Structure formats: C-alpha cells, structure tokens
C-alpha cells in the first residue's frame, strides 16, 4: 500500500512541477475523454491458488461545460484451484454514467458521478454452472487534476449505492445490497486522456 501511495504522490508532484511548462489543461464543452481500469491478481496458500483479471474501459463526452455523459463496459475473470477442484467465475458489465463538474476549465476540478450498471456473471465448478444477473446504482464524489494539456489523474472515494443480483435458478431469491461510506481506504485512482 505504501508503494501505491508513494507512486501516486510522485506522479502528482511531477505533474505539479511540470504544470508551469505545459499548456493549460481542463475540460470544455465538446471534449471527449477515455479512462478505465486493468488489473491482474494472483494469490497462493498451500495448494489453493487464485488468479484474476479485469478490464473496464470507459468513455465520456462533455455535453455542456459542466456536464459529462458516458458509458463503460467491463469484463472480469477469476479462477480458483485447489488440488483437482476448480472454480471459474466470469462477469460482464455494461453501464452509463453522468458527471457534474465544478471548475472544469481549470486544472483542478471536483465532480459528482451518478452511474447505473447492468451485469451478468457465470460460475462454473466443472460439473455445474450457475448464472446470475443484476444491476446497480451508485453516487460517488471525485476530483480531477490535469498534469498537462491532455492527461489528468482522477480519484473517486466513498460510495452511496444500491445493487441487486438474482441467480438464474428457479425459485432463487435476489440479494439486495445498500452501501454508504466515505472511507479513505476506498479511494480509486485513475488516469484520464482527453481528446
């Protein structure tokens, strides 16, 4: 965790030091931006081994000087192995989001994001497979800082959200979750490219 915090601090400091030499950044009406996440994880305890992969690109468009609308897709895969037993989980999500920015034309902007996502997942244990569908709604605050004319770092933290997931099995009941939190351990960092 220390390495992640130090890396982000170094990138922020480097961007701030070079800010005087670069063209002014910021968002404007008609701008398009891309962002997203890519991740890979692996863990092993004794004979139990887990590998995971995730990719989730997103694109947004400023319809006014302060409002951006966009969409995102996501794919994740996780494989758990213990001896001869194997469990595979795959998930696909698609969603839309809207953001309201305060001071979008400056290098530093605050924003609030409202997102709606639909997801479907499949769990396969080698003998049977189970499917589930669901959707979620969440609201999160965020901050954006331009390192140059086209690149910005952004962070969101906390969440106010609701999600529901129902297995595709006869007689199954849905699982509903409600979350509210502004925990600083839930900070998500990202890199944004503006066209």
C-alpha positions as CSV (number, residue, x, y, z in Angstrom):
1,X,0.0,0.0,0.0
2,X,2.9,2.3,0.8
3,X,4.3,1.8,-2.7
4,X,0.9,2.8,-4.3
5,X,0.6,5.9,-2.2
6,X,4.2,7.0,-2.8
7,X,3.8,6.3,-6.6
8,X,0.7,8.4,-6.8
9,X,2.3,11.2,-4.7
10,X,5.4,11.1,-7.0
11,X,3.2,11.4,-10.2
12,X,1.2,14.2,-8.6
13,X,4.4,16.1,-7.6
14,X,6.0,15.6,-11.0
15,X,2.8,16.8,-12.7
16,X,2.6,19.8,-10.4
17,X,6.3,20.7,-11.0
18,X,5.8,20.5,-14.8
19,X,2.5,22.3,-14.8
20,X,4.2,25.6,-15.3
21,X,5.8,24.4,-18.6
22,X,2.7,22.8,-20.1
23,X,-0.3,24.2,-21.9
24,X,-3.3,24.8,-19.6
25,X,-5.4,21.7,-19.1
26,X,-9.1,21.4,-18.2
27,X,-12.3,20.2,-19.7
28,X,-14.6,22.2,-22.1
29,X,-17.8,21.7,-23.9
30,X,-17.4,19.0,-26.6
31,X,-14.4,17.3,-25.1
32,X,-14.2,13.5,-25.2
33,X,-12.2,11.6,-22.6
34,X,-11.3,7.9,-22.0
35,X,-10.4,6.2,-18.8
36,X,-10.7,2.7,-17.3
37,X,-9.1,0.0,-15.3
38,X,-6.9,-3.0,-16.0
39,X,-5.9,-5.4,-13.3
40,X,-4.4,-8.8,-12.6
41,X,-4.1,-10.6,-9.3
42,X,-2.7,-13.9,-8.1
43,X,-2.5,-15.5,-4.7
44,X,-1.5,-18.9,-3.3
45,X,-2.0,-20.5,0.1
46,X,-0.7,-24.1,0.2
47,X,-2.4,-25.9,-2.7
48,X,-5.1,-23.2,-3.1
49,X,-4.3,-20.8,-5.9
50,X,-6.4,-17.9,-7.3
51,X,-5.8,-15.9,-10.5
52,X,-8.0,-12.9,-11.5
53,X,-8.1,-10.5,-14.4
54,X,-10.2,-7.4,-15.0
55,X,-10.5,-4.8,-17.8
56,X,-13.1,-2.0,-17.8
57,X,-12.7,0.9,-20.3
58,X,-15.0,4.0,-20.2
59,X,-15.6,7.0,-22.5
60,X,-17.2,10.3,-21.7
61,X,-18.4,13.4,-23.6
62,X,-19.0,16.9,-22.3
63,X,-22.5,17.9,-23.4
64,X,-22.2,21.3,-21.6
65,X,-19.2,23.0,-19.9
66,X,-20.1,21.3,-16.6
67,X,-21.9,18.0,-17.5
68,X,-20.3,14.9,-19.0
69,X,-22.2,11.8,-20.1
70,X,-20.6,8.5,-20.8
71,X,-20.6,4.7,-21.0
72,X,-18.4,1.8,-19.8
73,X,-18.1,-1.9,-20.2
74,X,-16.3,-4.4,-18.1
75,X,-15.0,-7.9,-18.1
76,X,-13.6,-9.9,-15.2
77,X,-12.5,-13.5,-14.8
78,X,-11.4,-15.4,-11.7
79,X,-10.1,-18.9,-11.4
80,X,-9.7,-20.7,-8.1
81,X,-7.8,-24.0,-7.9
82,X,-7.3,-26.4,-5.0
83,X,-5.9,-29.8,-6.0
84,X,-8.3,-31.3,-8.6
85,X,-11.1,-28.8,-7.8
86,X,-11.5,-25.8,-10.0
87,X,-14.0,-22.9,-9.8
88,X,-14.2,-20.3,-12.6
89,X,-16.2,-17.1,-12.4
90,X,-16.6,-14.7,-15.3
91,X,-18.6,-11.4,-15.3
92,X,-19.6,-8.9,-17.9
93,X,-21.0,-5.4,-17.1
94,X,-22.2,-2.5,-19.2
95,X,-23.2,0.9,-17.8
96,X,-23.8,4.6,-18.2
97,X,-22.7,7.5,-16.1
98,X,-23.2,11.2,-15.7
99,X,-20.9,13.6,-14.0
100,X,-21.3,17.2,-12.9
101,X,-18.0,19.1,-12.7
102,X,-17.2,22.2,-10.6
103,X,-14.5,24.4,-12.3
104,X,-14.0,22.1,-15.3
105,X,-11.9,24.6,-17.3
106,X,-9.2,24.7,-14.6
107,X,-6.5,22.1,-13.9
108,X,-8.3,21.1,-10.7
109,X,-11.9,20.1,-10.8
110,X,-14.4,18.4,-8.4
111,X,-17.2,16.2,-9.7
112,X,-20.1,14.1,-8.6
113,X,-20.9,10.9,-10.5
114,X,-24.1,9.0,-10.9
115,X,-23.7,5.6,-12.5
116,X,-26.1,2.8,-13.5
117,X,-24.7,-0.6,-14.4
118,X,-26.1,-4.0,-15.5
119,X,-24.1,-7.1,-15.0
120,X,-24.3,-10.8,-15.7
121,X,-22.0,-13.5,-14.3
122,X,-21.4,-17.2,-14.6
123,X,-19.8,-19.6,-12.1
124,X,-18.6,-23.0,-13.3
125,X,-17.3,-25.6,-10.8
126,X,-16.5,-28.2,-13.5
127,X,-19.8,-30.1,-13.0
128,X,-22.4,-27.4,-12.9
129,X,-22.6,-23.8,-13.9
130,X,-24.7,-21.1,-12.4
131,X,-25.7,-17.7,-13.9
132,X,-26.8,-14.5,-12.2
133,X,-28.0,-11.1,-13.4
134,X,-28.2,-7.8,-11.6
135,X,-28.0,-4.1,-11.7
136,X,-26.6,-1.3,-9.5
137,X,-26.9,2.4,-9.0
138,X,-24.2,4.4,-7.2
139,X,-23.2,8.0,-6.5
140,X,-19.6,9.0,-5.7
141,X,-17.6,12.2,-5.3
142,X,-14.4,12.7,-7.2
143,X,-11.5,15.0,-8.1
144,X,-9.6,15.5,-11.3
145,X,-6.2,17.2,-11.8
146,X,-4.6,17.9,-15.2
147,X,-0.9,17.0,-15.4
148,X,-0.7,18.6,-18.9
149,X,-3.0,19.5,-21.8
150,X,-4.4,16.0,-22.4
151,X,-3.6,13.9,-19.3
152,X,-5.3,14.1,-15.9
153,X,-5.3,11.9,-12.8
154,X,-8.6,11.4,-11.1
155,X,-9.7,9.9,-7.8
156,X,-13.1,8.9,-6.5
157,X,-13.8,7.9,-2.9
158,X,-16.7,6.5,-1.0
159,X,-20.0,5.4,-2.4
160,X,-23.7,5.7,-1.9
161,X,-25.1,2.7,-3.8
162,X,-27.7,0.0,-4.3
163,X,-27.3,-3.3,-6.1
164,X,-29.4,-6.4,-6.7
165,X,-28.3,-9.7,-8.0
166,X,-30.6,-12.7,-8.8
167,X,-29.3,-16.2,-9.8
168,X,-31.0,-17.7,-12.9
169,X,-32.3,-20.7,-10.9
170,X,-36.0,-21.5,-10.4
171,X,-37.1,-20.3,-7.0
172,X,-34.0,-18.3,-6.3
173,X,-34.3,-15.0,-4.4
174,X,-32.4,-11.9,-5.2
175,X,-29.6,-10.5,-3.0
176,X,-30.0,-6.7,-2.4
177,X,-27.2,-4.5,-1.1
178,X,-27.1,-1.0,0.1
179,X,-23.8,0.8,0.8
180,X,-23.0,4.2,2.3
181,X,-19.4,5.1,3.1
182,X,-16.8,7.8,2.8
183,X,-13.9,5.6,3.9
184,X,-10.5,6.9,2.7
185,X,-9.5,3.2,2.2
186,X,-11.9,3.1,-0.7
187,X,-10.1,5.7,-2.9
188,X,-9.8,4.7,-6.6
189,X,-7.2,6.4,-8.7
190,X,-7.3,6.6,-12.5
191,X,-5.6,8.2,-15.5
192,X,-7.7,10.1,-18.0
193,X,-6.9,11.0,-21.6
194,X,-8.7,14.0,-23.1
195,X,-9.0,14.3,-26.9
